[in-house]
Amino acid sequence: MKDLDPKNTLIFLDEIQACPEALSSLKSFRKDGRYSVVATGSMLGVMDGLIEDDRGSGLNDGPVSPMGDARQYRMTSMDFEEFLWANDIPQEAIDLVRDRIRTGTPIESPIYEKFSKLFRIYQITGGMPASVQAYIDDSTTFSNSSDELEDIIVQIRRDITKYNTPSNALRTAECFESIPYQLAETNKKFHYSRISPEGIGAKSARKAADRYMENILWMEHAGYGNFCHAVESFQCPLKENVKRDVFKIYLLDTGILTHMYGDKAINSIFTEDTGFNKGAITENSVAENLSKCGYEPAYYINNNGSGRMEIDFVVEFFDGLAAIEVKSGKDRSSPSIGKILDHHHVERRIMLEKGNVYRSEDGIEHYPLFAAAFFDVLDPRPEYI
């Protein structure tokens, strides 16, 4: 075997969750200190507890946890900026768009139109590298991209089966498959009772929650769902005001969701068919981009009294809260965000819609839908953060 030069060697361990001993070896590599090691695993989020930490147990012959000796990163599919790079959009154009969003200045029309079209394509292909590459290789059709997305969904179903007991696998699959139609309905939260026909009915809601709660948590830790919780009030920090049992589940990659809706959805997004309800896909893409910008979006709903309102997303900026409304069609009316200041304090009110950048007389900031991918420029932080 050829000797390895530590200075020019990167050791890459893929799907490391399949081998507890390999995961345990990260502790030894760190102690040795000579080699750079990268380990990846699609199911690491659900493997907590697979390896028991034996520190203090007196046992040294089994796998041990690498806790403290490995730095963890959460990987996602490509964000919209990476998608723009893949489509050969110059960095100068991306920087110009960032600057226009930051300053609240309208984006030059040709660039706005180009970015809007690419964002619609991104909603179709998603950010999974194989799907994006398939589209780039033949941009005259989404057929090849769809084939790649179908393969990814098949692999998701296989992972659900592989990393669950048979009974849990079935219930987890039901949860995953329910996401598209739960988002398409007028639900203001995820309903356990609508996962399968046998769970329908208010009387069985508690029973359905007990049946599926563990599977929902598994799906969250596996990285398939982007959980968006409702908040009790508009106060920082948002995490202290979330309703843990009231939430929506978006998919972490919008391309997968669009593919699950079928060819009609793909055609309607690409052709901007206003007769097709794209609300779920549009909301999912905004939630995805906010998440990839580092935010944990929440939402607000109140069905009672004069303060009755629905706010699609609430995010915590460094200088306070921002209320965000998302519009997927021609209708830009938003009574909730228009009256929110009558009942709650938020620093910023933002509309994401089909339209250019501007600020209306009532102080609401308007941005194109793709601006969700660049929210970091709206949230300046001190250099020491």
C-alpha positions as CSV (number, residue, x, y, z in Angstrom):
1,M,0.0,0.0,0.0
2,K,1.3,3.4,-0.9
3,D,2.2,5.6,2.0
4,L,-0.2,8.5,2.5
5,D,1.1,12.1,2.8
6,P,-0.9,13.7,5.6
7,K,-0.5,17.2,4.0
8,N,-2.0,16.0,0.7
9,T,-4.6,13.5,1.9
10,L,-8.3,13.9,2.6
11,I,-10.0,10.8,3.9
12,F,-13.7,10.8,2.9
13,L,-16.1,8.4,4.7
14,D,-19.5,8.2,3.0
15,E,-22.7,6.9,4.5
16,I,-20.9,6.6,7.8
17,Q,-24.1,5.9,9.8
18,A,-24.0,2.4,8.3
19,C,-20.9,1.5,10.3
20,P,-20.8,2.5,14.0
21,E,-17.1,1.6,14.1
22,A,-16.3,4.1,11.4
23,L,-18.2,6.8,13.2
24,S,-16.3,5.9,16.4
25,S,-13.0,6.2,14.5
26,L,-13.4,9.9,14.1
27,K,-12.3,10.2,17.8
28,S,-9.1,8.4,17.0
29,F,-8.4,10.4,13.8
30,R,-8.8,13.6,15.9
31,K,-6.5,12.4,18.6
32,D,-3.9,11.3,15.9
33,G,-4.2,14.8,14.3
34,R,-2.3,14.0,11.1
35,Y,-5.2,13.6,8.6
36,S,-8.1,15.7,7.4
37,V,-11.2,13.6,7.6
38,V,-14.7,14.2,6.2
39,A,-17.6,11.9,7.0
40,T,-21.1,12.1,5.5
41,G,-24.3,10.3,6.1
42,S,-27.8,10.8,4.8
43,M,-29.3,9.5,8.0
44,L,-27.0,10.9,10.7
45,G,-29.9,13.0,12.0
46,V,-31.8,9.9,13.1
47,M,-28.8,8.0,14.4
48,D,-28.6,9.7,17.8
49,G,-28.2,6.9,20.4
50,L,-26.9,4.4,17.9
51,I,-23.6,4.5,19.5
52,E,-23.6,4.8,23.3
53,D,-21.0,7.0,24.7
54,D,-18.8,4.8,26.9
55,R,-17.0,7.5,28.7
56,G,-17.0,6.8,32.4
57,S,-18.5,3.3,31.8
58,G,-15.2,1.4,32.1
59,L,-15.8,-0.3,28.7
60,N,-13.3,0.3,25.9
61,D,-14.0,-2.5,23.5
62,G,-17.1,-1.2,21.7
63,P,-17.9,1.8,19.5
64,V,-17.7,5.1,21.2
65,S,-19.3,8.4,20.4
66,P,-17.2,11.0,18.5
67,M,-18.9,13.8,20.4
68,G,-16.5,16.6,20.9
69,D,-14.1,15.3,18.3
70,A,-16.1,16.0,15.2
71,R,-17.7,19.2,14.0
72,Q,-21.1,18.7,12.5
73,Y,-22.6,20.6,9.5
74,R,-26.1,20.3,8.1
75,M,-26.0,19.9,4.4
76,T,-28.8,20.9,2.1
77,S,-29.6,20.9,-1.6
78,M,-28.3,23.8,-3.6
79,D,-29.7,27.2,-2.7
80,F,-30.9,29.6,-5.3
81,E,-27.5,31.4,-5.6
82,E,-25.7,28.1,-6.2
83,F,-28.4,27.3,-8.8
84,L,-27.6,30.7,-10.5
85,W,-23.9,29.8,-10.5
86,A,-24.7,26.4,-12.1
87,N,-26.6,28.3,-14.8
88,D,-23.6,30.5,-15.6
89,I,-25.1,33.7,-14.2
90,P,-22.2,36.1,-13.5
91,Q,-21.4,37.0,-9.9
92,E,-21.6,40.7,-10.9
93,A,-25.3,40.2,-11.8
94,I,-26.0,38.4,-8.5
95,D,-24.2,41.1,-6.5
96,L,-26.3,43.8,-8.3
97,V,-29.5,42.0,-7.4
98,R,-28.3,41.7,-3.8
99,D,-27.5,45.5,-3.7
100,R,-30.9,46.4,-5.2
101,I,-32.7,44.3,-2.5
102,R,-30.5,45.7,0.2
103,T,-31.2,49.3,-0.8
104,G,-34.9,48.8,-1.8
105,T,-34.1,49.9,-5.4
106,P,-36.0,48.4,-8.4
107,I,-33.9,45.8,-10.2
108,E,-33.2,46.5,-13.9
109,S,-36.0,44.9,-16.0
110,P,-33.9,42.4,-18.0
111,I,-32.2,41.1,-14.9
112,Y,-35.4,41.0,-13.0
113,E,-37.1,38.9,-15.7
114,K,-34.1,36.6,-16.0
115,F,-33.9,35.9,-12.3
116,S,-37.7,35.5,-12.1
117,K,-37.6,32.9,-14.9
118,L,-34.7,31.0,-13.3
119,F,-36.5,31.0,-9.9
120,R,-39.5,29.4,-11.5
121,I,-37.2,26.8,-13.0
122,Y,-35.6,26.3,-9.6
123,Q,-39.0,25.6,-8.2
124,I,-39.3,22.8,-10.7
125,T,-35.9,21.3,-10.6
126,G,-35.2,22.0,-7.0
127,G,-31.6,22.1,-5.8
128,M,-30.6,18.4,-5.8
129,P,-27.4,18.4,-7.9
130,A,-28.4,15.4,-10.1
131,S,-31.7,17.1,-10.9
132,V,-30.1,20.5,-11.7
133,Q,-27.4,18.9,-13.8
134,A,-30.0,16.9,-15.8
135,Y,-31.8,20.2,-16.6
136,I,-28.6,22.0,-17.5
137,D,-27.6,19.1,-19.9
138,D,-30.9,19.5,-21.7
139,S,-32.7,22.7,-20.9
140,T,-35.4,22.1,-23.6
141,T,-37.3,19.7,-21.3
142,F,-37.8,18.9,-17.6
143,S,-38.1,15.2,-18.3
144,N,-34.6,14.3,-17.3
145,S,-34.8,16.4,-14.2
146,S,-38.1,14.7,-13.3
147,D,-36.5,11.3,-13.7
148,E,-33.7,12.3,-11.3
149,L,-36.3,13.6,-8.8
150,E,-38.3,10.4,-9.0
151,D,-35.1,8.4,-8.3
152,I,-34.5,10.6,-5.2
153,I,-38.1,10.0,-4.0
154,V,-37.6,6.3,-4.4
155,Q,-34.4,6.5,-2.4
156,I,-36.2,8.4,0.3
157,R,-38.8,5.7,0.5
158,R,-36.1,3.1,0.7
159,D,-34.4,5.0,3.6
160,I,-37.7,5.2,5.4
161,T,-38.0,1.4,5.1
162,K,-34.3,0.7,5.9
163,Y,-34.1,2.9,9.0
164,N,-37.4,2.0,10.6
165,T,-39.2,-1.0,11.9
166,P,-41.8,-2.4,9.4
167,S,-44.7,-0.8,11.3
168,N,-42.9,2.5,11.7
169,A,-41.8,2.5,8.1
170,L,-45.4,2.3,6.9
171,R,-46.5,5.2,9.2
172,T,-43.5,7.3,8.3
173,A,-44.2,6.8,4.6
174,E,-47.8,7.9,5.1
175,C,-46.6,11.1,6.8
176,F,-44.2,11.9,4.0
177,E,-46.7,11.2,1.3
178,S,-49.3,13.4,3.1
179,I,-47.2,16.6,2.9
180,P,-48.2,17.7,-0.7
181,Y,-52.0,17.4,-0.1
182,Q,-51.8,18.9,3.4
183,L,-50.0,21.9,2.0
184,A,-52.5,22.2,-0.9
185,E,-55.5,22.3,1.4
186,T,-56.5,25.4,3.4
187,N,-55.0,23.9,6.5
188,K,-53.4,26.4,8.9
189,K,-51.5,23.5,10.5
190,F,-50.5,19.9,9.9
191,H,-53.3,17.5,10.8
192,Y,-52.4,14.1,12.0
193,S,-55.9,13.0,11.4
194,R,-55.6,13.7,7.7
195,I,-52.5,11.5,7.1
196,S,-54.6,8.4,6.3
197,P,-58.3,7.8,5.9
198,E,-58.6,5.8,9.1
199,G,-57.5,8.8,11.1
200,I,-60.1,11.3,9.7
201,G,-62.5,12.8,12.3
202,A,-62.2,15.1,15.2
203,K,-62.8,12.4,17.7
204,S,-59.8,10.5,16.5
205,A,-57.4,13.5,16.3
206,R,-55.7,12.6,19.6
207,K,-55.5,9.0,18.6
208,A,-53.9,10.0,15.2
209,A,-51.4,12.2,17.0
210,D,-50.3,9.4,19.3
211,R,-50.1,7.1,16.3
212,Y,-47.9,9.4,14.1
213,M,-46.0,11.7,16.4
214,E,-42.9,9.5,16.6
215,N,-42.9,9.2,12.8
216,I,-43.1,12.9,12.3
217,L,-40.2,13.5,14.6
218,W,-38.2,10.8,12.7
219,M,-38.9,12.6,9.4
220,E,-37.8,16.0,10.9
221,H,-34.5,14.5,12.1
222,A,-34.0,12.7,8.8
223,G,-34.1,16.1,7.1
224,Y,-37.1,15.6,4.9
225,G,-39.4,18.1,6.5
226,N,-39.0,21.8,7.1
227,F,-41.1,22.4,10.2
228,C,-42.7,25.8,10.6
229,H,-44.3,26.4,14.0
230,A,-47.1,28.8,14.9
231,V,-46.2,31.5,17.4
232,E,-48.3,32.7,20.3
233,S,-47.2,36.4,20.0
234,F,-44.8,38.7,18.2
235,Q,-42.0,38.7,20.8
236,C,-38.3,37.9,20.7
237,P,-37.0,35.3,20.9
238,L,-39.5,33.5,18.7
239,K,-38.4,30.1,20.1
240,E,-40.0,31.0,23.4
241,N,-43.3,31.7,21.8
242,V,-43.8,28.8,19.5
243,K,-46.7,26.4,19.8
244,R,-44.9,23.0,19.7
245,D,-48.1,21.2,18.7
246,V,-49.2,23.6,15.9
247,F,-47.0,23.5,12.8
248,K,-46.8,23.2,9.1
249,I,-44.5,20.8,7.3
250,Y,-42.8,22.0,4.1
251,L,-40.4,19.9,2.1
252,L,-36.7,20.9,2.3
253,D,-36.5,20.8,-1.5
254,T,-39.3,22.4,-3.5
255,G,-38.4,20.5,-6.6
256,I,-39.4,17.3,-4.9
257,L,-42.7,18.8,-3.9
258,T,-43.4,20.1,-7.4
259,H,-42.6,16.6,-8.8
260,M,-45.0,15.0,-6.4
261,Y,-47.7,17.3,-7.6
262,G,-47.2,16.1,-11.2
263,D,-46.8,17.4,-14.8
264,K,-49.6,19.9,-14.5
265,A,-47.8,21.7,-11.7
266,I,-44.6,21.8,-13.6
267,N,-46.2,23.2,-16.7
268,S,-48.2,25.8,-14.7
269,I,-45.1,27.1,-12.9
270,F,-43.0,27.3,-16.1
271,T,-45.8,29.0,-18.2
272,E,-47.0,31.2,-15.3
273,D,-50.5,29.8,-15.6
274,T,-52.6,31.9,-13.3
275,G,-55.4,29.4,-13.3
276,F,-53.4,26.9,-11.3
277,N,-53.1,27.3,-7.6
278,K,-49.4,27.5,-6.9
279,G,-49.8,28.7,-3.4
280,A,-48.3,25.6,-1.7
281,I,-45.3,25.5,-4.0
282,T,-44.6,29.2,-3.7
283,E,-44.9,29.1,0.1
284,N,-42.6,26.0,0.2
285,S,-40.0,27.7,-1.9
286,V,-40.0,30.7,0.4
287,A,-39.7,28.5,3.5
288,E,-36.9,26.6,1.9
289,N,-35.0,29.8,1.0
290,L,-35.5,31.3,4.4
291,S,-34.2,28.2,6.0
292,K,-31.1,28.1,3.7
293,C,-30.4,31.7,4.7
294,G,-30.2,30.5,8.3
295,Y,-33.6,31.5,9.6
296,E,-36.2,29.4,11.4
297,P,-39.4,30.7,10.0
298,A,-42.6,30.6,12.0
299,Y,-46.1,31.8,11.2
300,Y,-49.0,33.5,13.0
301,I,-52.7,32.9,13.0
302,N,-55.6,34.3,15.0
303,N,-59.1,33.5,14.1
304,N,-60.8,35.6,16.8
305,G,-61.9,39.2,17.2
306,S,-60.6,42.4,15.6
307,G,-57.1,41.0,15.7
308,R,-58.1,38.2,13.3
309,M,-55.2,37.7,10.9
310,E,-52.9,35.2,9.2
311,I,-49.2,36.0,8.6
312,D,-47.5,33.4,6.3
313,F,-44.0,33.8,7.9
314,V,-42.4,35.5,10.9
315,V,-38.6,35.6,11.1
316,E,-36.3,37.0,13.7
317,F,-33.9,39.6,12.3
318,F,-31.1,40.9,14.4
319,D,-32.9,44.2,15.0
320,G,-36.4,42.6,15.6
321,L,-39.2,40.7,13.9
322,A,-40.2,40.8,10.3
323,A,-43.7,39.7,9.2
324,I,-43.8,38.2,5.7
325,E,-46.7,37.7,3.3
326,V,-46.3,35.6,0.2
327,K,-48.4,36.1,-3.0
328,S,-48.2,33.6,-5.8
329,G,-50.8,35.1,-8.1
330,K,-52.0,38.5,-9.4
331,D,-53.9,39.3,-6.2
332,R,-51.6,41.4,-4.1
333,S,-54.1,42.3,-1.4
334,S,-53.0,41.5,2.1
335,P,-55.3,42.8,4.8
336,S,-53.4,40.9,7.6
337,I,-50.1,42.6,7.0
338,G,-51.8,45.9,6.4
339,K,-53.4,45.9,9.9
340,I,-50.7,44.0,11.9
341,L,-49.4,47.2,13.4
342,D,-52.8,47.9,15.0
343,H,-52.4,44.8,17.2
344,H,-48.7,43.8,17.3
345,H,-45.2,45.3,17.1
346,V,-43.0,44.2,14.3
347,E,-40.0,46.1,12.9
348,R,-40.6,45.3,9.3
349,R,-43.5,44.2,7.0
350,I,-42.5,42.4,3.9
351,M,-44.5,41.3,0.8
352,L,-42.9,38.6,-1.5
353,E,-44.8,38.6,-4.8
354,K,-44.6,38.7,-8.6
355,G,-43.2,42.2,-8.9
356,N,-40.1,44.4,-8.6
357,V,-38.6,46.0,-5.5
358,Y,-40.4,49.0,-4.0
359,R,-41.8,50.4,-0.8
360,S,-45.4,51.4,-0.7
361,E,-46.8,54.5,1.1
362,D,-47.9,52.5,4.1
363,G,-44.3,51.4,4.7
364,I,-44.6,47.8,3.5
365,E,-41.6,46.5,1.7
366,H,-42.2,44.7,-1.6
367,Y,-39.8,42.2,-3.2
368,P,-39.9,39.6,-5.9
369,L,-40.3,36.0,-4.7
370,F,-36.7,35.2,-5.4
371,A,-35.6,37.8,-2.9
372,A,-36.3,35.2,-0.2
373,A,-32.9,33.7,-1.2
374,F,-31.1,36.9,-0.3
375,F,-32.7,37.8,3.0
376,D,-29.3,38.0,4.7
377,V,-28.8,41.4,3.0
378,L,-31.9,42.7,4.7
379,D,-30.6,41.7,8.1
380,P,-27.2,43.5,8.8
381,R,-25.4,42.3,11.8
382,P,-22.4,43.7,13.8
383,E,-19.1,42.5,12.5
384,Y,-18.3,40.7,15.8
385,I,-21.4,38.4,15.5
